[in-house]
Amino acid sequence: MKKTYYIFRHGLTLAAKQRRWYWSALYSAQILDEGKPSIERLAKHLKNIKSDYNVCSQFKRCRQTASIVTRVTGKKFVTDRRLGEYTVEFPWCFKKRILRFIDDMENSDHKVIVICTHSGVIEMLIQYATNGKISFMHRLKSPLTGVLTIVKDKKISEIDFNK
């Protein structure tokens, strides 16, 4: 990955807190008030970063999180369906849409990209950044909400804003 990416997971939800699947609330789950302070701290950090493109998943929890970041930073986010949560699709479809997103970003004029998405998508982006490919069967540890993952020059670093 030739660009610099600032990637973070949506704010804390009840399902994420309980480490369970969203089921019927997959598209409508909302972030909890108790998770907002870490997103606000993350946003204050992003305020000093000049980005070319800010994008988030279309799922409600990501749009709510991006809204907090916008309020703090002034950065406006667009939504992209390809950044959506893994649903009932075939694994190869999930992988393909993530690869299309990466290809579009890598071939764009954007140099610094801010992304608000879901843990599975972040795992795929990290896999691609570190070894140039994605394996759906190879799962990493899911990033927590309130953690900013920075991908630059094939190096991954994290800043935890939960403290």
DRENMIPA-626753 format. One record per atom (N, C-alpha, C): residue in three letters; atom name; y, x, z. Coordinates in Angstrom, 2 decimals. Layout:
N
SITE vexdo zaro      py      px      pz
SITE   ALA   CA       Y       X       Z
...
//
This chain:
163
SITE vexdo zaro      py      px      pz
SITE   MET    N   -1.17    0.85    0.00
SITE   MET   CA    0.00    0.00    0.00
SITE   MET    C    1.24    0.90    0.00
SITE   LYS    N    2.07    0.71   -1.01
SITE   LYS   CA    3.23    1.57   -1.21
SITE   LYS    C    4.46    1.10   -0.46
SITE   LYS    N    4.47   -0.11   -0.03
SITE   LYS   CA    5.64   -0.70    0.63
SITE   LYS    C    5.53   -0.52    2.14
SITE   THR    N    6.57   -0.95    2.84
SITE   THR   CA    6.52   -1.02    4.30
SITE   THR    C    6.41   -2.49    4.68
SITE   TYR    N    5.41   -2.79    5.50
SITE   TYR   CA    5.15   -4.16    5.93
SITE   TYR    C    5.31   -4.27    7.44
SITE   TYR    N    6.01   -5.31    7.87
SITE   TYR   CA    6.10   -5.68    9.27
SITE   TYR    C    5.38   -7.01    9.39
SITE   ILE    N    4.24   -7.00   10.05
SITE   ILE   CA    3.36   -8.17   10.06
SITE   ILE    C    3.17   -8.65   11.49
SITE   PHE    N    3.29   -9.95   11.70
SITE   PHE   CA    3.03  -10.49   13.03
SITE   PHE    C    2.37  -11.85   12.93
SITE   ARG    N    1.62  -12.14   13.97
SITE   ARG   CA    0.90  -13.41   14.08
SITE   ARG    C    1.85  -14.46   14.63
SITE   HIS    N    1.58  -15.69   14.28
SITE   HIS   CA    2.36  -16.81   14.80
SITE   HIS    C    2.36  -16.80   16.33
SITE   GLY    N    3.29  -17.53   16.92
SITE   GLY   CA    3.38  -17.62   18.37
SITE   GLY    C    2.15  -18.26   18.99
SITE   LEU    N    2.03  -18.11   20.28
SITE   LEU   CA    0.88  -18.60   21.03
SITE   LEU    C    0.72  -20.11   20.88
SITE   THR    N   -0.50  -20.53   20.59
SITE   THR   CA   -0.86  -21.96   20.52
SITE   THR    C   -1.91  -22.22   21.58
SITE   LEU    N   -2.18  -23.49   21.84
SITE   LEU   CA   -3.20  -23.85   22.81
SITE   LEU    C   -4.57  -23.32   22.37
SITE   ALA    N   -4.89  -23.47   21.10
SITE   ALA   CA   -6.18  -23.00   20.60
SITE   ALA    C   -6.30  -21.48   20.71
SITE   ALA    N   -5.23  -20.77   20.38
SITE   ALA   CA   -5.25  -19.31   20.48
SITE   ALA    C   -5.39  -18.89   21.95
SITE   LYS    N   -4.70  -19.59   22.83
SITE   LYS   CA   -4.75  -19.28   24.26
SITE   LYS    C   -6.18  -19.47   24.79
SITE   GLN    N   -6.84  -20.52   24.32
SITE   GLN   CA   -8.19  -20.82   24.78
SITE   GLN    C   -9.27  -20.14   23.93
SITE   ARG    N   -8.83  -19.35   22.95
SITE   ARG   CA   -9.73  -18.62   22.05
SITE   ARG    C  -10.76  -19.56   21.42
SITE   ARG    N  -10.25  -20.64   20.85
SITE   ARG   CA  -11.12  -21.60   20.18
SITE   ARG    C  -10.54  -21.96   18.81
SITE   TRP    N  -11.35  -22.58   17.97
SITE   TRP   CA  -10.95  -22.99   16.64
SITE   TRP    C  -10.00  -24.19   16.71
SITE   TYR    N   -9.17  -24.37   15.72
SITE   TYR   CA   -8.16  -25.42   15.71
SITE   TYR    C   -8.70  -26.81   15.37
SITE   TRP    N   -9.78  -26.87   14.65
SITE   TRP   CA  -10.39  -28.13   14.19
SITE   TRP    C   -9.35  -29.03   13.51
SITE   SER    N   -9.12  -30.22   14.04
SITE   SER   CA   -8.23  -31.17   13.36
SITE   SER    C   -6.77  -30.75   13.42
SITE   ALA    N   -6.43  -29.82   14.29
SITE   ALA   CA   -5.03  -29.37   14.42
SITE   ALA    C   -4.75  -28.11   13.59
SITE   LEU    N   -5.63  -27.79   12.66
SITE   LEU   CA   -5.49  -26.56   11.88
SITE   LEU    C   -4.10  -26.43   11.25
SITE   TYR    N   -3.62  -27.51   10.66
SITE   TYR   CA   -2.32  -27.47    9.97
SITE   TYR    C   -1.15  -27.85   10.88
SITE   SER    N   -1.43  -28.56   11.96
SITE   SER   CA   -0.35  -29.13   12.77
SITE   SER    C   -0.17  -28.49   14.14
SITE   ALA    N   -0.99  -27.53   14.52
SITE   ALA   CA   -0.87  -26.90   15.85
SITE   ALA    C    0.53  -26.31   16.02
SITE   GLN    N    1.07  -26.52   17.21
SITE   GLN   CA    2.42  -26.04   17.50
SITE   GLN    C    2.36  -24.86   18.47
SITE   ILE    N    3.39  -24.04   18.43
SITE   ILE   CA    3.43  -22.92   19.37
SITE   ILE    C    3.85  -23.45   20.74
SITE   LEU    N    3.36  -22.77   21.77
SITE   LEU   CA    3.66  -23.15   23.15
SITE   LEU    C    4.96  -22.49   23.61
SITE   ASP    N    5.67  -23.16   24.50
SITE   ASP   CA    6.91  -22.59   25.05
SITE   ASP    C    6.66  -21.24   25.71
SITE   GLU    N    5.52  -21.09   26.37
SITE   GLU   CA    5.24  -19.83   27.08
SITE   GLU    C    5.07  -18.64   26.13
SITE   GLY    N    4.82  -18.91   24.85
SITE   GLY   CA    4.67  -17.83   23.89
SITE   GLY    C    5.96  -17.44   23.19
SITE   LYS    N    7.00  -18.21   23.38
SITE   LYS   CA    8.26  -17.94   22.68
SITE   LYS    C    8.99  -16.67   23.10
SITE   PRO    N    8.97  -16.29   24.38
SITE   PRO   CA    9.69  -15.06   24.77
SITE   PRO    C    9.22  -13.81   24.03
SITE   SER    N    7.92  -13.66   23.82
SITE   SER   CA    7.43  -12.47   23.11
SITE   SER    C    7.89  -12.49   21.64
SITE   ILE    N    7.96  -13.66   21.04
SITE   ILE   CA    8.43  -13.77   19.66
SITE   ILE    C    9.93  -13.45   19.61
SITE   GLU    N   10.68  -13.88   20.60
SITE   GLU   CA   12.11  -13.56   20.64
SITE   GLU    C   12.34  -12.05   20.80
SITE   ARG    N   11.52  -11.39   21.63
SITE   ARG   CA   11.64   -9.93   21.78
SITE   ARG    C   11.27   -9.23   20.47
SITE   LEU    N   10.23   -9.71   19.81
SITE   LEU   CA    9.82   -9.17   18.51
SITE   LEU    C   10.95   -9.34   17.51
SITE   ALA    N   11.57  -10.52   17.52
SITE   ALA   CA   12.68  -10.81   16.60
SITE   ALA    C   13.87   -9.88   16.85
SITE   LYS    N   14.17   -9.60   18.11
SITE   LYS   CA   15.28   -8.68   18.41
SITE   LYS    C   15.01   -7.30   17.82
SITE   HIS    N   13.76   -6.89   17.83
SITE   HIS   CA   13.39   -5.61   17.22
SITE   HIS    C   13.59   -5.68   15.69
SITE   LEU    N   13.16   -6.79   15.09
SITE   LEU   CA   13.28   -6.96   13.63
SITE   LEU    C   14.73   -7.08   13.18
SITE   LYS    N   15.59   -7.48   14.08
SITE   LYS   CA   17.01   -7.67   13.72
SITE   LYS    C   17.61   -6.37   13.17
SITE   ASN    N   17.14   -5.23   13.65
SITE   ASN   CA   17.68   -3.93   13.22
SITE   ASN    C   16.96   -3.37   12.00
SITE   ILE    N   16.04   -4.12   11.43
SITE   ILE   CA   15.27   -3.65   10.28
SITE   ILE    C   15.76   -4.39    9.03
SITE   LYS    N   16.16   -3.64    8.05
SITE   LYS   CA   16.62   -4.25    6.80
SITE   LYS    C   15.39   -4.57    5.95
SITE   SER    N   15.18   -5.84    5.70
SITE   SER   CA   14.03   -6.26    4.90
SITE   SER    C   14.50   -6.85    3.58
SITE   ASP    N   13.62   -6.74    2.57
SITE   ASP   CA   13.91   -7.30    1.25
SITE   ASP    C   13.31   -8.68    1.05
SITE   TYR    N   12.24   -8.94    1.79
SITE   TYR   CA   11.50  -10.19    1.59
SITE   TYR    C   10.87  -10.60    2.90
SITE   ASN    N   11.07  -11.85    3.29
SITE   ASN   CA   10.53  -12.40    4.53
SITE   ASN    C    9.70  -13.62    4.16
SITE   VAL    N    8.43  -13.61    4.55
SITE   VAL   CA    7.52  -14.65    4.09
SITE   VAL    C    6.58  -15.06    5.22
SITE   CYS    N    6.18  -16.33    5.21
SITE   CYS   CA    5.25  -16.81    6.23
SITE   CYS    C    4.27  -17.82    5.63
SITE   SER    N    3.21  -18.05    6.37
SITE   SER   CA    2.24  -19.08    6.02
SITE   SER    C    2.92  -20.44    6.09
SITE   GLN    N    2.39  -21.41    5.36
SITE   GLN   CA    2.96  -22.75    5.37
SITE   GLN    C    2.51  -23.57    6.58
SITE   PHE    N    1.56  -23.07    7.38
SITE   PHE   CA    1.08  -23.79    8.55
SITE   PHE    C    2.21  -23.91    9.57
SITE   LYS    N    2.23  -25.02   10.29
SITE   LYS   CA    3.32  -25.34   11.20
SITE   LYS    C    3.61  -24.23   12.21
SITE   ARG    N    2.57  -23.66   12.80
SITE   ARG   CA    2.79  -22.64   13.83
SITE   ARG    C    3.49  -21.40   13.29
SITE   CYS    N    3.24  -21.07   12.03
SITE   CYS   CA    3.93  -19.93   11.41
SITE   CYS    C    5.37  -20.29   11.06
SITE   ARG    N    5.58  -21.49   10.57
SITE   ARG   CA    6.96  -21.91   10.26
SITE   ARG    C    7.80  -21.97   11.53
SITE   GLN    N    7.21  -22.44   12.63
SITE   GLN   CA    7.94  -22.48   13.90
SITE   GLN    C    8.28  -21.06   14.37
SITE   THR    N    7.35  -20.16   14.25
SITE   THR   CA    7.56  -18.77   14.66
SITE   THR    C    8.64  -18.12   13.80
SITE   ALA    N    8.55  -18.32   12.48
SITE   ALA   CA    9.55  -17.77   11.56
SITE   ALA    C   10.93  -18.33   11.87
SITE   SER    N   10.98  -19.57   12.31
SITE   SER   CA   12.26  -20.20   12.66
SITE   SER    C   12.90  -19.50   13.86
SITE   ILE    N   12.09  -19.09   14.83
SITE   ILE   CA   12.62  -18.34   15.97
SITE   ILE    C   13.17  -16.99   15.49
SITE   VAL    N   12.43  -16.33   14.63
SITE   VAL   CA   12.87  -15.04   14.10
SITE   VAL    C   14.16  -15.21   13.30
SITE   THR    N   14.26  -16.27   12.52
SITE   THR   CA   15.47  -16.55   11.76
SITE   THR    C   16.66  -16.76   12.68
SITE   ARG    N   16.45  -17.53   13.74
SITE   ARG   CA   17.54  -17.81   14.70
SITE   ARG    C   18.07  -16.51   15.32
SITE   VAL    N   17.18  -15.60   15.64
SITE   VAL   CA   17.58  -14.35   16.28
SITE   VAL    C   18.13  -13.32   15.29
SITE   THR    N   17.53  -13.25   14.10
SITE   THR   CA   17.85  -12.17   13.15
SITE   THR    C   18.72  -12.58   11.98
SITE   GLY    N   18.70  -13.86   11.64
SITE   GLY   CA   19.37  -14.32   10.43
SITE   GLY    C   18.49  -14.17    9.18
SITE   LYS    N   17.30  -13.60    9.34
SITE   LYS   CA   16.39  -13.42    8.20
SITE   LYS    C   15.78  -14.78    7.84
SITE   LYS    N   15.93  -15.17    6.60
SITE   LYS   CA   15.37  -16.44    6.13
SITE   LYS    C   13.98  -16.18    5.54
SITE   PHE    N   13.04  -17.06    5.85
SITE   PHE   CA   11.66  -16.93    5.39
SITE   PHE    C   11.33  -17.97    4.33
SITE   VAL    N   10.53  -17.55    3.37
SITE   VAL   CA    9.93  -18.47    2.41
SITE   VAL    C    8.47  -18.62    2.80
SITE   THR    N    7.84  -19.70    2.38
SITE   THR   CA    6.42  -19.88    2.67
SITE   THR    C    5.59  -19.50    1.45
SITE   ASP    N    4.38  -19.08    1.74
SITE   ASP   CA    3.43  -18.71    0.68
SITE   ASP    C    2.05  -19.19    1.12
SITE   ARG    N    1.47  -20.07    0.33
SITE   ARG   CA    0.15  -20.65    0.65
SITE   ARG    C   -0.94  -19.59    0.78
SITE   ARG    N   -0.78  -18.49    0.10
SITE   ARG   CA   -1.81  -17.45    0.13
SITE   ARG    C   -1.94  -16.81    1.51
SITE   LEU    N   -0.93  -16.98    2.35
SITE   LEU   CA   -0.96  -16.42    3.70
SITE   LEU    C   -1.54  -17.39    4.72
SITE   GLY    N   -2.03  -18.55    4.25
SITE   GLY   CA   -2.58  -19.55    5.14
SITE   GLY    C   -3.85  -19.10    5.83
SITE   GLU    N   -4.14  -19.77    6.92
SITE   GLU   CA   -5.34  -19.52    7.72
SITE   GLU    C   -6.60  -19.67    6.87
SITE   TYR    N   -7.64  -18.94    7.24
SITE   TYR   CA   -8.95  -19.12    6.61
SITE   TYR    C   -9.43  -20.52    6.98
SITE   THR    N   -9.78  -21.31    5.98
SITE   THR   CA  -10.20  -22.69    6.22
SITE   THR    C  -11.67  -22.84    5.85
SITE   VAL    N  -12.01  -23.93    5.19
SITE   VAL   CA  -13.40  -24.17    4.82
SITE   VAL    C  -13.72  -23.63    3.43
SITE   GLU    N  -12.88  -22.76    2.93
SITE   GLU   CA  -13.08  -22.18    1.60
SITE   GLU    C  -14.20  -21.14    1.61
SITE   PHE    N  -14.66  -20.79    0.45
SITE   PHE   CA  -15.64  -19.71    0.34
SITE   PHE    C  -14.97  -18.41    0.74
SITE   PRO    N  -15.68  -17.51    1.40
SITE   PRO   CA  -15.08  -16.22    1.80
SITE   PRO    C  -14.45  -15.47    0.62
SITE   TRP    N  -15.09  -15.51   -0.55
SITE   TRP   CA  -14.53  -14.79   -1.70
SITE   TRP    C  -13.21  -15.40   -2.16
SITE   CYS    N  -13.01  -16.71   -1.94
SITE   CYS   CA  -11.72  -17.35   -2.29
SITE   CYS    C  -10.62  -16.85   -1.36
SITE   PHE    N  -10.95  -16.75   -0.08
SITE   PHE   CA  -10.00  -16.23    0.91
SITE   PHE    C   -9.60  -14.80    0.55
SITE   LYS    N  -10.59  -13.99    0.29
SITE   LYS   CA  -10.36  -12.59   -0.08
SITE   LYS    C   -9.50  -12.50   -1.34
SITE   LYS    N   -9.80  -13.33   -2.33
SITE   LYS   CA   -9.09  -13.29   -3.60
SITE   LYS    C   -7.61  -13.65   -3.44
SITE   ARG    N   -7.33  -14.66   -2.61
SITE   ARG   CA   -5.91  -15.04   -2.44
SITE   ARG    C   -5.13  -13.99   -1.69
SITE   ILE    N   -5.77  -13.30   -0.75
SITE   ILE   CA   -5.09  -12.21   -0.04
SITE   ILE    C   -4.82  -11.06   -1.01
SITE   LEU    N   -5.81  -10.73   -1.83
SITE   LEU   CA   -5.63   -9.65   -2.82
SITE   LEU    C   -4.53   -9.99   -3.83
SITE   ARG    N   -4.42  -11.25   -4.22
SITE   ARG   CA   -3.33  -11.67   -5.13
SITE   ARG    C   -1.98  -11.48   -4.47
SITE   PHE    N   -1.90  -11.84   -3.20
SITE   PHE   CA   -0.64  -11.66   -2.48
SITE   PHE    C   -0.27  -10.18   -2.43
SITE   ILE    N   -1.23   -9.34   -2.04
SITE   ILE   CA   -0.97   -7.90   -1.96
SITE   ILE    C   -0.53   -7.36   -3.32
SITE   ASP    N   -1.22   -7.75   -4.37
SITE   ASP   CA   -0.89   -7.28   -5.71
SITE   ASP    C    0.54   -7.68   -6.09
SITE   ASP    N    0.90   -8.93   -5.81
SITE   ASP   CA    2.26   -9.38   -6.11
SITE   ASP    C    3.31   -8.60   -5.32
SITE   MET    N    3.04   -8.34   -4.05
SITE   MET   CA    4.00   -7.59   -3.23
SITE   MET    C    4.10   -6.14   -3.71
SITE   GLU    N    2.96   -5.53   -3.98
SITE   GLU   CA    2.96   -4.13   -4.42
SITE   GLU    C    3.64   -3.95   -5.78
SITE   ASN    N    3.61   -4.96   -6.62
SITE   ASN   CA    4.23   -4.88   -7.94
SITE   ASN    C    5.64   -5.48   -7.98
SITE   SER    N    6.14   -5.88   -6.83
SITE   SER   CA    7.49   -6.44   -6.76
SITE   SER    C    8.52   -5.33   -6.53
SITE   ASP    N    9.79   -5.70   -6.58
SITE   ASP   CA   10.87   -4.76   -6.29
SITE   ASP    C   11.12   -4.63   -4.78
SITE   HIS    N   10.45   -5.46   -3.99
SITE   HIS   CA   10.65   -5.43   -2.54
SITE   HIS    C   10.12   -4.12   -1.97
SITE   LYS    N   10.88   -3.55   -1.05
SITE   LYS   CA   10.45   -2.29   -0.41
SITE   LYS    C    9.99   -2.53    1.03
SITE   VAL    N   10.66   -3.45    1.73
SITE   VAL   CA   10.33   -3.76    3.12
SITE   VAL    C   10.05   -5.27    3.21
SITE   ILE    N    8.85   -5.61    3.63
SITE   ILE   CA    8.38   -7.00    3.63
SITE   ILE    C    7.99   -7.40    5.05
SITE   VAL    N    8.53   -8.52    5.51
SITE   VAL   CA    8.22   -9.07    6.83
SITE   VAL    C    7.32  -10.28    6.62
SITE   ILE    N    6.18  -10.30    7.33
SITE   ILE   CA    5.18  -11.34    7.14
SITE   ILE    C    4.80  -11.98    8.47
SITE   CYS    N    4.84  -13.30    8.55
SITE   CYS   CA    4.33  -14.06    9.69
SITE   CYS    C    3.12  -14.84    9.20
SITE   THR    N    1.95  -14.56    9.79
SITE   THR   CA    0.72  -15.17    9.29
SITE   THR    C   -0.30  -15.33   10.42
SITE   HIS    N   -1.56  -15.37   10.07
SITE   HIS   CA   -2.66  -15.64   10.99
SITE   HIS    C   -3.52  -14.40   11.18
SITE   SER    N   -4.31  -14.39   12.24
SITE   SER   CA   -5.09  -13.20   12.59
SITE   SER    C   -6.02  -12.74   11.48
SITE   GLY    N   -6.73  -13.67   10.84
SITE   GLY   CA   -7.65  -13.29    9.76
SITE   GLY    C   -6.95  -12.65    8.58
SITE   VAL    N   -5.80  -13.16    8.24
SITE   VAL   CA   -5.01  -12.60    7.14
SITE   VAL    C   -4.53  -11.19    7.52
SITE   ILE    N   -4.08  -11.05    8.76
SITE   ILE   CA   -3.61   -9.73    9.23
SITE   ILE    C   -4.77   -8.73    9.16
SITE   GLU    N   -5.95   -9.15    9.57
SITE   GLU   CA   -7.11   -8.27    9.50
SITE   GLU    C   -7.36   -7.80    8.07
SITE   MET    N   -7.25   -8.71    7.11
SITE   MET   CA   -7.47   -8.37    5.71
SITE   MET    C   -6.39   -7.40    5.20
SITE   LEU    N   -5.15   -7.64    5.58
SITE   LEU   CA   -4.06   -6.75    5.17
SITE   LEU    C   -4.26   -5.35    5.75
SITE   ILE    N   -4.70   -5.27    6.99
SITE   ILE   CA   -4.95   -3.96    7.61
SITE   ILE    C   -6.11   -3.26    6.92
SITE   GLN    N   -7.17   -3.99    6.62
SITE   GLN   CA   -8.31   -3.39    5.90
SITE   GLN    C   -7.85   -2.78    4.59
SITE   TYR    N   -7.07   -3.55    3.84
SITE   TYR   CA   -6.61   -3.07    2.54
SITE   TYR    C   -5.71   -1.84    2.70
SITE   ALA    N   -4.84   -1.89    3.69
SITE   ALA   CA   -3.91   -0.77    3.91
SITE   ALA    C   -4.64    0.51    4.29
SITE   THR    N   -5.73    0.39    5.03
SITE   THR   CA   -6.41    1.59    5.51
SITE   THR    C   -7.46    2.13    4.55
SITE   ASN    N   -8.10    1.25    3.76
SITE   ASN   CA   -9.15    1.78    2.87
SITE   ASN    C   -9.11    1.25    1.44
SITE   GLY    N   -8.06    0.49    1.10
SITE   GLY   CA   -7.88    0.05   -0.28
SITE   GLY    C   -8.79   -1.07   -0.73
SITE   LYS    N   -9.52   -1.68    0.19
SITE   LYS   CA  -10.36   -2.82   -0.17
SITE   LYS    C  -10.52   -3.75    1.03
SITE   ILE    N  -11.08   -4.92    0.75
SITE   ILE   CA  -11.27   -5.93    1.78
SITE   ILE    C  -12.74   -6.31    1.82
SITE   SER    N  -13.28   -6.34    3.01
SITE   SER   CA  -14.64   -6.84    3.21
SITE   SER    C  -14.56   -7.99    4.18
SITE   PHE    N  -14.95   -9.17    3.75
SITE   PHE   CA  -14.88  -10.33    4.62
SITE   PHE    C  -15.83  -10.18    5.80
SITE   MET    N  -16.90   -9.44    5.61
SITE   MET   CA  -17.90   -9.29    6.67
SITE   MET    C  -17.46   -8.29    7.73
SITE   HIS    N  -16.52   -7.43    7.39
SITE   HIS   CA  -16.03   -6.44    8.35
SITE   HIS    C  -14.83   -7.03    9.07
SITE   ARG    N  -15.01   -7.44   10.29
SITE   ARG   CA  -13.92   -8.04   11.05
SITE   ARG    C  -13.39   -7.03   12.07
SITE   LEU    N  -12.09   -6.96   12.16
SITE   LEU   CA  -11.43   -6.13   13.15
SITE   LEU    C  -11.15   -6.99   14.38
SITE   LYS    N  -10.62   -6.40   15.39
SITE   LYS   CA  -10.17   -7.16   16.54
SITE   LYS    C   -8.91   -7.92   16.13
SITE   SER    N   -8.90   -9.21   16.37
SITE   SER   CA   -7.74  -10.02   15.99
SITE   SER    C   -6.50   -9.60   16.77
SITE   PRO    N   -5.37   -9.43   16.07
SITE   PRO   CA   -4.14   -9.06   16.78
SITE   PRO    C   -3.67  -10.23   17.65
SITE   LEU    N   -3.08   -9.91   18.77
SITE   LEU   CA   -2.54  -10.92   19.65
SITE   LEU    C   -1.23  -11.46   19.09
SITE   THR    N   -0.85  -12.62   19.56
SITE   THR   CA    0.49  -13.10   19.24
SITE   THR    C    1.47  -12.20   19.99
SITE   GLY    N    2.65  -12.00   19.43
SITE   GLY   CA    3.64  -11.14   20.07
SITE   GLY    C    3.46   -9.65   19.79
SITE   VAL    N    2.55   -9.32   18.87
SITE   VAL   CA    2.33   -7.93   18.49
SITE   VAL    C    2.81   -7.74   17.05
SITE   LEU    N    3.64   -6.74   16.84
SITE   LEU   CA    4.14   -6.41   15.51
SITE   LEU    C    3.31   -5.26   14.96
SITE   THR    N    2.69   -5.48   13.80
SITE   THR   CA    1.91   -4.45   13.12
SITE   THR    C    2.77   -3.90   12.00
SITE   ILE    N    2.91   -2.59   11.96
SITE   ILE   CA    3.71   -1.94   10.93
SITE   ILE    C    2.78   -1.12   10.05
SITE   VAL    N    2.84   -1.39    8.74
SITE   VAL   CA    2.03   -0.67    7.77
SITE   VAL    C    2.98    0.12    6.89
SITE   LYS    N    2.84    1.45    6.94
SITE   LYS   CA    3.69    2.31    6.12
SITE   LYS    C    2.91    3.57    5.76
SITE   ASP    N    2.86    3.89    4.48
SITE   ASP   CA    2.16    5.08    4.01
SITE   ASP    C    0.72    5.14    4.50
SITE   LYS    N    0.02    4.01    4.43
SITE   LYS   CA   -1.39    3.89    4.85
SITE   LYS    C   -1.60    4.15    6.34
SITE   LYS    N   -0.51    4.15    7.09
SITE   LYS   CA   -0.61    4.32    8.53
SITE   LYS    C   -0.28    2.99    9.21
SITE   ILE    N   -1.03    2.70   10.26
SITE   ILE   CA   -0.86    1.46   10.99
SITE   ILE    C   -0.34    1.79   12.39
SITE   SER    N    0.70    1.10   12.81
SITE   SER   CA    1.16    1.21   14.18
SITE   SER    C    1.45   -0.19   14.70
SITE   GLU    N    1.43   -0.32   16.01
SITE   GLU   CA    1.68   -1.62   16.63
SITE   GLU    C    2.68   -1.49   17.76
SITE   ILE    N    3.47   -2.54   17.92
SITE   ILE   CA    4.37   -2.65   19.06
SITE   ILE    C    4.04   -3.99   19.73
SITE   ASP    N    3.73   -3.94   21.01
SITE   ASP   CA    3.37   -5.15   21.76
SITE   ASP    C    4.59   -5.66   22.51
SITE   PHE    N    5.03   -6.86   22.19
SITE   PHE   CA    6.21   -7.46   22.82
SITE   PHE    C    5.82   -8.48   23.90
SITE   ASN    N    4.58   -8.43   24.36
SITE   ASN   CA    4.11   -9.36   25.40
SITE   ASN    C    4.46   -8.89   26.80
SITE   LYS    N    4.96   -7.70   26.95
SITE   LYS   CA    5.24   -7.15   28.28
SITE   LYS    C    6.68   -7.34   28.67
//
